[in-house]
Amino acid sequence: MIKLDVKAAVKGEKKPRRRKVYYAFYDHEYGPPHPVIRLGGKYLERFDFKVGDFIDVRLDFGRIVITKVRDPSGENKA
């Protein structure tokens, strides 16, 4: 079991993780290559993202925000 680093999760990381946007190449019937961003690593678990979790992805120009979905059924349980 990996413990959640609460201090790191609250403060975030000091140094951003730099990744590269790649092209995905598929069979010709899917059209031309398109950009792909892959994230992976044990650091995701430190910030409470686990295998099987659902996420919301919000896009803005030059920015992507990934948020863990607390209730994947869509029901708000307050």
N, C-alpha and C positions, 0 to 999 in steps of 0.2 A: 504494500500500500504506500502510495506517495502522499506525503503530508502537504497540505496547502500552505505556502509561505504567505501568511496574511500580510505581513509588512510589505512584501514585494507587490502583492496584489493591490494593496491600497495605494501605494506610492507609484506603482508601475516600475518599469525598468529604467535605469538611468541612461543606458545606451540603446538606441534603436537597433533593431535587427534588420539589416539590409538584405533584401532579396532581389532577384532579377525576374522580370516578366519574360516568359518564354513563348515560343510559338508551339501550338499543338498541330501535328500533321495527322490527318485522318484520310480515309478512303475518299476518292474524288467525288463521290455522291453527296458528301456533306459540305462541299464547298471549299473555299480557300482556307489556308491555315488561319488560326485565330489565337489571340493572346491567352495565356494561362498563368495563373499565380498559384504556387503550391506552398503550403505551410505545413511544417511537421517538426516534431521534436518534443523531448520530455518537458521543455519549458511550458508547453501548452497545459500540461497537467498541473504545473505549479500555479497557473492562473485559472484553475477549475474547469478546463475544457477536457472532457473525457471521451473515450471512444463510445459512440452511440448517442452522444448529445446532439440536440438540434440547435442550429444557430440561425440568426437573422443576419442578413448582409445588406447594408445600406450603402448606396453609392452616391458620391458627389464628385464634382470635377476635381481630380487629383487626390481624392480621399476615399478610403473604404473603411467602414466601421463594422466590426463583427461583434455581435452580442449573443451570449448564450441564452437560449429560450428556456425559461423556468417552467413553463407549462405548455408543452408541445401540442396538447389537445385543443388549444385556443381558448379554453375557458379560463376566466380570471377567478382564481380562488383567493379571495381577500380575507 
